[in-house]
């Protein structure tokens, strides 16, 4: 407040807030006998008035005020600079640090004719509780919403990653204003990564998980077929055929019934019937590799009849305990279904972020937005990004997946 208003105005404003009960004030206190009990003056917003965190500018209720005062503008610049420093210090990841700086050059072209049509067609400007997705886009674009985070599995998170896929054509980079951003994507990434794990790969990429894959036979015919389907990018198509053969023409209706039976109030039900065949099969497949594989589970049993050795391998990994798995569901001494998720996402992060993205940034290719298992970039840079992604797998001496 002192930076924006000046010392006298800030003092008068604070006195006004305290006098009217809108701010609790604790005066300076010095205890000469016990200095440890001394404290400086403090301020606290009464709970009844605390409707939002004023410093969490990602809050949906935040309203930006246009200020032209030079002190206010300087204060805003200093605040943003310090905020970014805090993100970098908390994460301690050199790749994310470089990305944070490179994101200065990305923006959303919200005022073009194409953008207006897209906004209208998809109702992005429709408000609910005085907020719309268009407002969210505008706040991300102006950096009023800005945050960076690396999760326990190594994945990076930030506002540009959260944008709906339909908004990707609105992304632009300075210096490439005439080009839309496209995605370089690993086809069937999670199944592919699950197909390449064996003792050698785990020892190389995630040695702390070695006990989880020990003594599993990855050289059976089932595993060979699974690796081949994943490497060619046809696993979901083959899985779809198995579902059709097992359940008949109403296989998606059966999956809807399964979904309704495991309903969770915290999660919105997935509508298998309305989804495309591929999306429906993909959802069911992810339930297997990221789920518990509980006995007598409908989808788990279907996968067991599809690839029994692969099902058994996943089940063994989930049944074992690993002290290094950071998931809160990893109870000491007990196996956890999150083991496989941890392995796959750590391998993904090592290849995509710590190898491919790092190499691109080191080469000066900063016009990229990593999205877990894919990378957005302007059209002229897509081939370079694609080549570096291939090299990242080759650098780790791994099979190269199908890359779009």
N, C-alpha and C positions, 0 to 999 in steps of 0.2 A: 504494500500500500504506500509505503514511504517512497518507493522507487517511482510509482505512477503519479501519486498526488503531491509529493513533496512532504517534508517533515511536518509542517504546520497543519496542512489540510488533513493529513493522515491522522494526526493527533486529535483534531476536532471531530473527525468522522468516528474514531474509536470512542471518544467520550460520548458522542451522540448515541452510538449503538449500546454502550454500557448503561447509560442513563435510562434508555427505553427498554432495557431488559432483553435486548436482542443479542447481547454478547456478555458472557460471564467473565469477570475480570478478577484475577488474583494478584495482589500487589507484591512487589519485591519484599523479601523477608530475609534478614540475616540473623543467625543465631551464633553469637560469639563463643558460647560454651560448647556447642556442638555444630561446627561449621557444615557437617554433612547434611544437616537438616535445613540449610539455607537454600533458597531458590530464587530465581529471577521472576519477574512478572510474567503472567501467563494469561492466555485468552482461550475461551471454549465457547463454541456455539451451542446454546441450549438444545436439548434433544428435540423439543417440540418444533423448533424452527429448522432443524437439519433435514431438509427435503432431498438434498443431493450433495455429493461431494464436489465442492467448487473446484477442486484441483484435479478431479477425474474428468478431463474434457472429452472422454469417450462416452460419458453418460448421455443417454438419449434426450434428457431434459435440458441439456446445456444449450444456452442461447449465446451466440457470438455477438458481441457489441463492437461496432466499428468505432475505433478511436483514432484520432488524427494527431493527438498530442505527441511530440517527439519523445518525451520521457516514457510514455506508454508504449510506443513502438520499440524503443530500446529495451524496455523491460520485457516485452514479449520475445524479442530475439534472444535475450540472455536466458529467459526461462526455457525456451525451446532447446537452446544449446546445452544447458545444464541437464535437461530432461533426457536428451540423447546420451550424454555422458553417463548418466545413471543406468540407462538400458545397457550400454556397452559394458560397464563395470559389473553389472549383475550377471550378464550372460557369460562374459569371458570367452567369447568365441570370435576368432579373428575373421572368419568368413562372414558371420552376421554383422560384425563391425563394418566390413567393406560394403556389405549390402545396404546397411543403414545409410551410409554416405551416398551410395549410388542411387537410392530411391529419391534423392532430390530431383532427379531428371525425369521421373515418371509422373504422368498426370492423366486425368480423364477428360476426353473431348466431349463435354456435356452439351455444348451449344451448337453443334453441327446439325444439319438437316437429318442425317442418319440417326443421330442421338435422339432427337426429338421424336422421330418415328418409333424408335425402339422403346423409348419411355412411354409413349402413348399405347403401343401395341401390347406391352406387358403390364401396363398399369403401375409403373414404378412411382408415379406421382400421387397415387391414391393414399390418403392419410388415414391412419388408425391411431387413436389417442394422440392426435396432433403431431404424428411422425410418419414419415414415408421412407421407402427405400431410396428415393431420389435425394432426400435430405441426408441420408446416410452416405450416399455417394459423394455429395457435395462436401460433407464434413471430412471424409477421407481425403478428398481432393485438396482441400484447403489445409490439411494436417491438423484440423481441430480434433480429429480422432487419429491418434498415433500411438502405437505400442509395439513392442517386440519381445518375443519369448522363445526360449528353447525348452521343449518338454523333456521329460525323463528318458524318453526313447531317442532323443537326438533330433527330432523334427523341429523345424523352425516355423514360427507363427507370427503373422503381422497382418494389418488391415488389407493390404493389396492381395493377399492370399485368400481372404474371405469373400471376395467379390463373386457374385453368381457368374456362372460360365457364360450366360447370355450377354454379360456386360464386358467380356474380354475384348470385343471389337472396338470398344471405346477407349481402351488403353493406348497411350502414346508415350514415346520417349523423346526428349529434346534432342535435336539432331536427326531424328527419324520421324518428324511430324507427319509426313505424307504416307506413312506405312502403318497398317494395323498390326497388332500383336497376334501371333499364332502360338499354338502349343506343340512342343516336342514331347511326345508321350510314350511311355513304355507300355506296350499292350499287355494287359492281364498281369500287371506288375506284381501284386501280392502272391498270386498262384505261382508266377515264375520264380520269385525269390524263395518260395517254400519248396520248389522243386530242385533247387541247386544246393540246398543245405546237406552237408555230410560232415564227417569228422574233420576232413582236411580244410574245407571252406570255413567252418566254424573256428577252427584253431587259428586260421589266418586272419579272419575279420572280427571275431568276437570270442577270444579264447576263454573268457570267464564263463561262457555257456557250454564249454566242452563236455561237462558231465551230463548235460541234458541229451546229447546225441550219441553218447558212448554206447557201443555194442548194438546199434540199430543197423540192420542190413539194408543199405541203400542201393544195392546192386541187383535187386530182383527185377523180374519182367514188369511188374506193376510200376515200380519206380522209373524204369527205363521209358515206358510208355508215357508216364506222367510228365517226365522231363521233356520228351519229344513234343507232346501236345502244348506244353507251356512255352517252350522255345519257339514254336511255330505260331503261337498266339491263337490256338484253336480249342483251348481247354473248355471255354464256356459253351462253345457250339457242341462239343462232344458230351458235356455234362447235360446240356439241354436235351439231346437225343436220349440219354439214359433216363432222364426224368419222364420224357414222353413214353418210352417203352415200359417203364415201371408203373406209371400212374395213368397212362392213357391221355386222351385229348383234354381232359379236365385237370391236367397236372397243376396249372396255376390256381385253380379253384381249391385244390387240395392244400396247396401252400398257403392260401388265404386262411383256410380253416386252422392250419398249424399256427399261423401268425396270431390269430384271434385267441387260440388256446394259451399262448405264452404272453398275453397282453400285459404291458407294463404302463402304468399311468404316467410315468415320466417320459415315455417315448411314444411318438406318433406311429401308429400301425402302418406298415408298408403294404400298399395295395398291389398284390401280385397280378391280379386279373387285368388291371389297367396298364400295367407295365409291359414293355416290349419283352419278347422271349429272352433276349440276351440279358436285360436288366433284371428280370425275375430270376434267371439262373444264377447270375452274378451274386445277387443278394443271398440266395440260398447257400451258395458256395462259401461266402464270407461268414455265414452263420457257423459253418463247419470249422474253418481254420481259426476263427477268432472266438468260437464258443467253447463250451465245456466238453462237447462230445459225450454227453451223459448217456448212460445205458437206456435203451428203449426210447431214445429221442428220434422222432420221425425223420428229420433231415439227415441226422448223423447216420442212421441206419441205411438210408439211401446211398450216401457216399461210401459207406462200408461195402455195399454190394457193387459199387462202381469200381473202386480201387482199394481192395482190402488191405494190402500191404502199406499203402500210403496212409490210409486211415489209422492203421496200427502204429505207424511211426509217429504221427502227430499225437496220438493218444499217449504214447510212452513219454514224449517230451513234456506233455501237460501233466503227467502223473508224478514227475520228479520235482524235487525241491532244489532251487538255486538261490543262494543268499544274495547274488548280485542283481537279480531281477528287482527293479525299483517299484514295481506295482504295489499298491496298497493291498491288493488281493493276494499277495504272495506271503502267506503266513509261515512263520518259522517252522521248518520241519515238514511242511505239507506241500504237495504239488500244486501248481496253479495253471489254469488254462491261459493265463496271460504270458506264459513262457514263450509260446510260439509267436505271439504278437510282438513281444520284446525283441526276439531274434530277428524277425523280418524287418521291423522298422529301424533297428540299429544297423542292419546291413544296408537297407535303403539309404539311410542318412550318410553312411560311410562312403557309398558309391556316388550318390547324387550330390550331396552337399560338400563333404570333405574332399572329394576327388574332382568330380566334373565341374561343379560351380566354382570351387577354389581355383582350378586351372583356368577357367574362363576369366575370372576376375584378375588373376595374375597376368593374363594376356591383354588386359585392358578392355575386355568385353564386359561392360558393366550394365548394358541395357537388357537385363534379364530379371525375371520374377520366378524363383523356384516355387513349385507347388507340390511339395512332397515327392511324388514319383514322376513329375513332369516339369517342364521349364517353359515359361512364356517369353517370347522375344519378338522384336520387329521382323517382318518377313525377310529383309536382306541378310539377317544374321542366323536364320533358321538352320541352314546347312552347316555352318560352323558349330552351332550348338549341338546338332545331331552328331557330327563327327566326334566332338569331345565326349559325348555321352557314350558312344561306342568305345572310344579309347579308355574311358574310365573302367568299363568292364574288362577290357583287355589288360589294363594295367594290373588288375587284381587276378588275372588269369582265369576269368570266369566265362562261361558261355554268354554270348551276346543275344539279348532278347529281340523280339520284333519291335522296332521303334517307328512310330508314325512320324 
